[in-house]
Amino acid sequence: MRRYPSRRALVGSGLTAMAAMATMAAPSTANASAADGGNAEDAERQSRALSRARAAYAALDKHLGATDGSGLVREQYPAASGDNPYSYEWPFSQVHIAALDLAAADKAYESELTARAKAQEHYWHAGGGTTGLPGYDSYPDAPYGSGGDMFYDDNEWVGLAKVQRHLQTGDTAALARAKEIFALVRSGWDTDTTHAAPGGVFWTQATWSHDRNTVSNMPGAQLGLRLHLITGESGYLDWAKRFYDWTNTHLQSPGGLYWDHLDLEGTIEKTVWSYNQGVPVGVNVLLHRATRERVYLRRAERIAEAAYAYYVTQGRLFSQPVFFNSIFFKNLLLLESVTGDDKYHRAMADYADQVWSTMRDPSTGLVHFDSSGGTQAIQQAALAQLYAVLAWPRALWPTLY
């Protein structure tokens, strides 16, 4: 099985219903005022967030979890005719990260995280992909499936999760796996100088796409910077800057936001997705940490301000998939871990509460973003992530990506 579902179809599902919520996207005055309260209020908000994170994750496990002991999940609920037995890697990675985020907020979820991390390895293809290096396939390998193409962004999300785990617990095996993933990402760099805009990390090893994306380069830069900051090795910083510079040159719009991808002819796909704005914010924060150059922090602040205006002030948050917004907001919290501000944290809390109150079915605990009434595992996982991180103390924010 060397295939993958249409990523753009996955993203597009439910956007009509989400767009209808756009007018509700700006943070409410009441929420903003509450977020400025004292320690007792902070503790109360964190307690409520943790309760909701637990509920969102429990609903995911109940309705989407596989019952065969694999630790895997199904793609959607209810299942549709022709669905595979398990989800693809990108959705599963977000379920895995939901468990990771919950375990950071509540140690009772350590066993759940252990099970999801073990299940993550069902996607690991030790034999290597087209560049000869091992990585996570887009579908489980035997005995649960026959694998799939490797996607560099899929692998980067897991690499960043492994780094988060290492930073929070000192897990050396997680760090070793993050290093393996970075080697894979580095091998995806375009070395053909005859291409338009040569360079950049390809999105996938599949032969049906030769796009180089913001999402295959900026998370790679973020992973490289994390590894540099942990190990001190300059090679990670050099490659991170290479990914960063290429993306800024070819995919950053004149307004400062980032487009999606370009092909080998140099044609740019100019959709502006929220996660493609969040990750560059995080990359600049980490470049500031690595170099102590304030220019990077200023860049992070400018991108964050432009993205906040575009998505929050102008009411576009609900035009974005919830699983893009979870990544977006986490990176904004990484910025606020340095600046000490709280505006983006308040916006994140307000967004999560709007999803909870308007998109969630109380009878099942599942979120519904489209008229079909179905729920994708990746959507439910994103809600659990949002609330789990909202339950974190600020001291943990520097470990985010």
N, C-alpha and C positions, 0 to 999 in steps of 0.2 A: 504494500500500500504506500506508494510514493506520491502522495497527493495531499492536498489541504483544501478546506472549504474556502469559498470566496471570502477573504478577510473584509473586503469592502461591503459584501452583503451582510456580514455579521455586524459591522459598524452601522450600516444603514437601517437595520431592523429596529423599528420602534421610534425612529427619529421624528416622525410626524406627530406622534402623541407627545413626545418630549418638547417639541417646538411649541405646542399649545400651552406649555407651562412657562414659557420664556418670561412672561410678565411677572412671574413670581420670583425671579432669580436674585433680585437685589436683597442684601441683608436687611432684616427688619430692625427698626429702632429699638424695639424691646429686647431682641436678642443681643444687639450690640451693647446695650446698656448693661444687660446681665453679665456679658463676657468681661466687663470691666470691674466686676465685683471683687470681694475679698476672698481669703483662702477658704472659708466655709462654703461660699458659693461655688468656687472652683471645684471643691471636693464633691459637692452635690451634682454639678454638671458632669464631672468625670464618672461618678457612680451611675448616673442615668445613661451616659454614653456606653459604659461597659455592659449594662443590662441590655441595651438595644443591640450591641455587638453580639452578645451571647445568643439573643433571640434570633437574630438574622442568620448566624452560623448554624444554630440548631435547626432552623427551617431548611437551610441548604442541605444539611446532612440527612434530614428526614426524607425530603422529597427528591433529592438528586444524588444522594450517595449510593454507590454500588453496594450490593448486599452479599458479595461473594468473597469478602475478606481481602480484596485487592487494595482497598484504600482509595480507589479511583472514584470518579463521579461521572454521571451522564451529562450530556451536552445541554439538555433542556427538559423542562417539565411543563406539561405532560410530554412524553416522548411522541415523536411523529414517525409515521411509516418510513422505513429506510434509514432511521438513525443508527449510528454505530453503537456498539455496546457501551463505549466510554467516550468521554470528551477528548477533544484535541488538546495538545500540550499548552497552548496559550491560555485557554480557560482554566485548565487544571493548575497551572502555575499561580493563577490568581486565587484559587481556593487554598493552595499551599501557603501563599502569602497571607491570606486571611487568618489561617491558623498561627502563622508566625507572629502577626501583629497582636492577635489575642493572647498568645503566650507571653508576650512582653508586658501585657496589661494584667494578666491573671495566670499565675504559675500553674493553676489547675489544668491549663490547656497544653502543658508540656507533652503529655502522652498523646494528645490529638495531633500536635505538631510532629511528633516522632512518626506517627502513622502516615501523615501526609508526605513527610520528607522521604519516607521509605517508598511510598507509592510514586513519588516523583521519579525515582530511579527506574521505574518501568519504561520510561521514555528514553533512557540513556542508551546510546548506540556506541558501544566501545569500539566497534570495528571502524568507526569513522565515516564521515560523509565524503563529498567530492574533493575536499582538500586533504583528506587522509587523517584528519584529527577527530577525536571523539566529541560527541555533544548530544544534546537532547533532540530526538526526532519529534516530528509533529503529531505522531500517534504512538501508542505503546508498542514496544517490541514484544517478541514472543516471551511468555506464552499468552499474553493478553491481546496481541495484535501483530501486525507485520511491519510496523514502523511507518516512516513517512519522511518527507523531505526535511532537512534542517533549515530553520529560520534563525537568522542571527539575532533578531530582536527577541524571539522566544527565549533563546539561551541567555541573553543579557538580563532579562527580568529575573531569571533564576540565579544568575551570578550576583546580581545586586541583593537578592534575598539572602544568599549565602553570606555575603559581606555583612549585611545587617545582623544576621545570627552571630557571626564572629565578633562583631563590635559589641554586641550585648552580652555575650556569654564566654567569649574566648575560644569558641569551637574551632579547633585547628583543621578538622576534616572539612568543615564548611569553607574555610579559607583556601584549602588545597583545591577544592572543586571550583571555586571562583577563579583561581588561576588557570585551571584547565579551560574554562569557558572563555577567558580572555584570549588565550592562545587561539582558540577556534575563531573568535571574532576577528582577530588580527589577520588570520588567514583568509578572511573574506574581503580584504582590501582589493580594490580594482587596480591592477598593475598595467593595464593596457593603455598606453599613451595615445592610441588612435581614437579612443572614445571621446565624445564630447564631455567636457568637465572631468578629465581623468582623475581617478582616485575615488575615495569614498568606499564604505562597506556596503556590499550588496544586501538587499533585504532577505534573500533566500538563496539556497543552493539549487532550487528547482529550475529546470530549463525553461519554464514558461514565463519567467520574469527576470529581467536584468535591471530592475530599478535599484537606485541607491537612495535611501530614505533618511529623513531626519531621525526616524525611530530606530534605524539600524546603526546610526553613527553617534548621536548624542548619548544614548544609554551606554554605548561602548566607551565613550569618553568618560562617562561617570564611573563606570566599573574600573577603568584604568586609573583614574584619579584616586579612587578608594584604595586600590591595591598599592599605589605609590605611597599614599599617606600611611598605610599599615606597614609596608616593607621598607620604604625608603629607596626602592630601586628606581633609578632614573628612566629606565626603558618604559615603564608604565606611563610616566608623565609625558615622555616624548610622543608615544603613540596616542595618548589622550588628546594632546594638543593637535596632532595631525587630524584626528577625527573631527575635533572641534573647529579647526580652521577651515577644513573643507566644507563643512556644513554651513558655517557662517558665510563663506564666499559664494556658495551656490544656492542655498535654500533659505536664507534669511531675507525677508521682504524689506523694502525701504522703510516701512513703518515699524520694523523691529521684531515683528512676529515671524514665525517659521512656516514655510510651505511644507507639503508632504513629501514629495520625491521628484526626481528627474530620471529620464530614461537615457539610453546610450546615445540618442540623437540630441540630447540636451533639452528636450521638451519638459517643462516643469508642470507638475500637477499642483495647483495652488490652493488646495483645500487647507484650511487652518484648523487643525485639531487641537484640543486643549492639552493633551499630554505632550504634544510636540512643543508646547510653550513651557510647560512645567519643567521638563528635563533640562533644557538649556539654563533655566534659572539655577537648578541644582548643580549643574556643571560649573557655572561661574562661581558659585559659592565655594565649591571644592577647589577650584583654581586659585581663589583668594586664599584659602587655607594653605595650599601647597606652595604658593609663591609669595604670599603676604603683599601682593600688589593690589592696591585698592581699586584699580581700574576694573577688575573682575567683579568686585562687589557692586560697583556702580552699574555695571552691565546687568548683573542679576536683578538689581532694583528696577532698572528701566524696563527690562522684559516683563518682570512681574507686574509693574504698574500698567504697562500696555495691555497685558493679558487680562488683568483685573478689569480695566475699562471695557475691553472687548466682550468679555464673557459675563461679568457680574453687573457692572454699571449699565451696560447696554442690553442686558437680559438675554444672553445667549447660552447660559449654562445648560439649560434643558434641551438645547439643540445638540448637545454632545452626549455620547454614551457615558453612563455612570462609571464604567471601568476606565475611561480616559480621565474623567474628573477626579477619581481617587488618586491617580498618579500625579495629576496636576497639583492638587492641594498638598500632597505630601511634600513635594518639592518646594512649595511656598512656605511650608512650616520649617523646612531646612533653612531657608533664607531667614525666617523670623527667629531661628535659634541663634543667629548671629546679630541681627538688628535689635532684637528684644521687643519688636512690635507685636501687635495682636490682630491687625485688620484682616489678614488672610485667614487666621485661625477662626475668627468670628464668621467670616464668609463660608468657611468649610462647615462649621457647625450649623449655620442657617440652611445651607444646601442639604446636608444630611437630614435635617429635621423636615424639610419640604418633601424629600423623597419618602421619608417614613410616613408622613401624614397624608400624602396624596398619591403615592405609587404603590403602597403596600396593602395587601389583602390581610386584614387581621385574622381571618379564619385559618389561613395557611402560614402566614408570616412571610410570604413570598412577594417580591416586587413584580409589578407588571408595567412594562413600558410601551406596549403596543396593543392594538385592538384584538389580537388573537387570544389574549389572556394568558399567554405562556410566559415562562421565566427561563432565562439562560443562566447556567451555573455561574458564568463570569459576572453577570449583573448582581446576583445575590452575594457573591464573594466580595464585590466592590463595596456594597453597603456595609458588610461586616467589617471590611478594612477601614472604612471611613470612621465608623463608631469606635472601633478598637483603638485607633490612633488618637481620636478625640478623648479617649480615656487615659491616655498616657500623661505622665507628668512632663513638663517642659524639658526636664533634664535629659529625656530620651530623644528629643527631636533631632539632635545632631547625628543620630544613627540612621535617619531616613534617607531615601533617595528621591 
